[in-house]
């Protein structure tokens, strides 16, 4: 089954995986393939490496989607019938925008955004950087300007925060600490009103900063957006579990990425999140070879042509390559079994790191090729 079949009818694709497996490249290639087929697609990344812009032939990306010129891909031999848009999420700007949407009035909005405490702690108050990313995804989805949204996530154990962020944000707003600041009563009111007042008064004289006033304004203003945040968190959680959303896991055949992929698949299963399939990137092309070559036969066949010393070096190189191919084959077999994924999509190890449009187009072709053609492409990558 190709990626196109797996993503048919989906409006949101969350791409997860460990670091260093080509996840950002895969996200861009997925979005590119969908756009090539005629859809209007936006790829969104919060990858701090910021490689997405380079892979798309752009100087930089911002917090709003930018259209990638079709001519960029035409030069690499790919016709894009739809539209490909790309953006790099700015978590702080995204959360500021969320405050602007949810504030009941302009005065509350300005109080929060201009508050010293908010400026220092807005990332923490958001619940996590991941929540702001999903909140932005949620807004783009509601606006309905794109057929498909592809979200590139941080390395997988951090990507689990996407699953937990809505609940953690709700827990923050329902927490006792926040309620104590918003509506202190009884002994808590005495503590807030007297004990901390003395401490903060001393701090004000020493530093000139009226911290208690800043805290009071911040939490009082925040109280006006609590209901909106809780509703947004519920909406985000519903979007992640929606049948029109799917999670694709990207990995490589190495030990640690394989473990990460198995771990993340288990978390998706526990959370009841939709799993769309597995992409195994950077696979040794020799995995597709039907029979291993006999090193001794290579020596005997090449000795007359190259001389025995050089023939033995060739034989050792072939033997090493076959060991790598066997390792990859074993990893693929384990992933198939552990993830219950009988048809993972294999993308071969490229001659060079994918950092430009030509490389991106090559990855896209492997992802979207039918099964029979993927086998042929894998064989071609092995020089067959």
N, C-alpha and C positions, 0 to 999 in steps of 0.2 A: 504494500500500500504506500503510495507516494505522500509527500507532505500535503500536496494540493487536496488529496482525498481526505486526509486527516483534518484539515482545516475547513473543509466544506461546511458552510452554514455557521461558522464561528465568527464572532465580531471582536473577540479579545483573545490574544495569545500571549501567555506569560512564559517567557523563556528562562529557565533556571538551570543552575549547574555550578560546579566548583570553579575556582579561578584558574586561568591558564589553559582552558580547553577550547578556546575559540568561540565562546558564547556570544560575545558582542558581534563578531563577524557572522555567526549563524543567525542572529536576530536580524541583522541588516539584510542578509541573503534571503531569509524567509520573507521579509517585507518586500524585497525586490522582486521575488518570484510571483508574489500575489499581485503586485503592481503591473508586472509584465503581462499577466493574464487579463488585465483590464480593470482591476479594482483600485479604489482610492484608499491608500494605506499610509498610516503614520507609524514610524518606529521611534520608540522612546527609550532613552537610556539614562541611568544614573551611575554608570560605570565611571569611577574616578580617573581611569586611564585616558578617557576622552579620545579613544581611537576611532569612534564611529564616524566623525566628520572626515577624517583622512580616508577611510575606506569608501566613503561616498563621494570623494573628490571635492570636498568642501573645506574651506579654511576653518570655519568654526560653526558651532551650533548654539542656539540660545534656548530660553525657556518657553518659546512659542514654536510651533511646527514651521519648518521652512521647506519649500518645494525644491526637490532635486531635479535639475534640468535633464530631460530625457536624452539630450545629446550626449551627456556624460556616458551613458550606457551604450548608445548607438555606436560610439567609437570603439567599444569593446565587443561589438557584434551582437548586442541584445536589444531588441525592440521592446519598449515599454509602452503598452497600450493604455494603461491607466495612469495613476499619479503616485509618486513616492514622496512622502514628507518625512522629515526627521527633526528631532529635538533632543536637547540635553537638559534634563531637569535641574533646576536650581531649587533646592529644598526650601531655603529661606524665602525666596520670592514666591514660591508656590504656597507656603503657609500664610504669608502676608495676604496673598490673594484670597485665601480661604477666610481669613478674618474679615476682609472687606465684604465678602459675600454674606457672611453669617451675622455680622454686627447689625443690631436692630435699627441703628441710626448712625448718621455721620459723626456725631459727637462721641459715641462709644467706640467707633472705629478708630478715630483719631487718638482717643485716650489710650487705647491698647497699643497701636502701632508706634506712638510716640513715647511710650513708657520705657524707662531705663531697664526695668526687670524683664520686660518682654524682649527687648533688644538682645539681652544676654542669654535668655533661657528659652527663646521661641522654639528652638530645635527640640529641646527636652519636653516642652509642653505639648508639642505636636504628637507625642507618644513615641515617635521615631521618625527618622528620615524616610523610612519605608512607607509610613502612613501617608506622608505628603505625596509620595510618588503615586500611590494607589488613589489618593484623593484626586490628583490631577488626571489620572487615567479615567476615574469616575466622571469627572467633569467633561472630558473629551468625548466619552461614550454617550453622555446625556445630550451633548450638543449635536451629535449625530452627523458631523461633517465627514466622517470617514467610514468606509465599509468595514475595515479591520484595523485594530490597534495592536501593535506588537511591542511588548514591554520587555526590555533587557534588564535583568536584575543583578544585584550583587552576587558574590559567591554563595553557594547554596545554603550553608548554615545561617548566613545572614538573611538569605532570601526567605527563610522560615519566618522572619519577622513580618513578611507580608501577610502570612496567615494569621499571626497573632496581633498585629497592629490595631485592627478595629476594636478587639476586646480590651487591649491594654489602654487604648485611649478612653473608652467608656469607663473602665475601672478607675482611671485617673479622675474623671469628672464626678464619679460617684464615690470617690474615696473620702475618708474621714478627714484627712489633712486639708483638702480643698474646702470641705464643708465648714471646717473650723474657722477658716479665714473668711468665708462668705457669710456665715451666720453663726458667729461664736455665741455660745450660751453657757450659763452656769459658771463652773470653775474655769472652763476654757476662756470665757469672756474676761474673767479676772486676769488670767495669764496674759492674754493678748493685750488687754487694756492697761495693765500695770507693769508686770514683770518685764515684758519685752519693750514696753514703752520706755522704761528707765534705761535699758541697755541701748536701745536705738537712739535715745536722746544723747547719751554719751558719745556714741558713734558719730552723730551729727555734729557735735561740738568739735570732735577731733578731726573728722574727715570733710565736713561740710556737706555730706550727702545725707539727705533726709530719707533713709531707707524705709522706715515704717510708712511714710507717706507714699513712696513709690509702690510698696507692697500692697498697701490698702487700695490705692487707685487701680493697680493691676488686677487684683482679685475681684474687686467690685465690678470693674468693667468686664472681666472674663465671665462673671456670672450671667451677663446678658447674652452670651453666645453658647452657653452650656447645652441648651436644648438643641440648637442647630448642629453642634458637634456630635451629639449622641445620634441624631437622625442621620448625619452624614456617615458616621461609623457603621450604622446598621445598613445603609445603602451600599457602602463599600464591601461589607461582608457578603451581602446578597449578590453583588456583581461577581465576586470571586467564585461563588458556588453556582452561578447561573449556567445552564446548559450551553449557552452561547459563548462561554469562556472555556478555554482549555489551557493546560500546562504542558509544555514540552520540556523534557529534560535533555540537556546537552552534556555529554561526557567525552572522555577519551579512554583508550584501553589501559592506561596506567593504573596502578593499584589504588592510590588515594582518590582520584576522580571516580573510579568504579565504586568505592565504598561510599563516597558522597552521594552518588546517584541512587544507590540502594537505600541509603538513609533518607534522602529527600522523598523518594517514592513512597516509603513507609509513612512519612509524615503526611503526604498528600492523602494516602489511603485512610489514615486515622481521622483527618479533618473532613473527609468526604468531598474532597476537591476533585474536579474532573482532570483525568490524565489523558493527554492526547497522543503520547508516543515518545520514543527515544531516538535521539540522534547521537551516533558514536562518531566523533570527529577524529581526524589524524590517525586513521587506521593504516597499518602497514599494507601496501598494495599486494604483498605476497600472500595475504589471507585468502585470496581467491584462487590460488594455485591448487590444482587437483591433486598433484603428487609432489612430494619433496624431491629435490635433485640429490643424486649420490655424489658426495664430495670426492670420493676416490675416482669415480668415473670422470669427473671434471678434470682431475689431474691427468689421467691417462689420455683423455681426448685433446687436451691443450698443451701437453708437454712438448709434442713435436713442433707446434706452432710458436709457442712462447718460451719454451725452455721450462725445465721442471721447477726451479725456484719461483718463477712468476706464476706458473700454473697453480702451485700450492697456495700462493697468496690469493689468487682468484677463488680457489676452492674454500679457503678460510672465510673470505668475504661472503661468499654464497651461504656458507654454513651459519655465519652470524645473522645474516638476513633472515634465514629460515627460522632461527631461534626466536627472533623478534616477531615474525609472522605467527609462529605457534603460540607465543605469549598473548598476542592480540586475539587470536582465535579462541583461546581459553577464556580470556576476559569477556569476549562477546558472548560466548556460551553461558557464562555465569550471569551476565546481565539479562540475557533472554530468560533464564530460569527464575532469577530473583524478582525481576520486574514483571514477569508474565507477559513479555513483549517478544512475540515470535518473529516479527519483521522489523527490527530496528533499521534505521536508515544509516548506511555507512558512507562516510566521506573520507577519502584517502588523505594521507599525509602529503601536502603539497611540496613542490620543490623548494619553495621559499615561503616565509611567513606572509599571510594575507594582509596586506596593508593598503591596497589600491583597488581601483574599480575592476581591473582585469581579474584579479584574484577573487573578488567578491562575485563576479559573474560566474567564475568557474565553480565556486562553492554552491551557488544558486542552481547550477545545472545538475549537480549531484543530488541536491535536496529534492528537486522537482521532477527528476527523471522517473519514468515508470520502472518497476523492479527489474525487468529484463535489460533495460538500457543502463541501469546503475551497475549491473554486473559487467557490462561492456566497458563502461567508463572506468570502473575499478581496474579491469584488465589493461586498459590503455594507460592508466597511471603506472602500471607495473611494466610498461614497455612492450606488452604483448601485441 
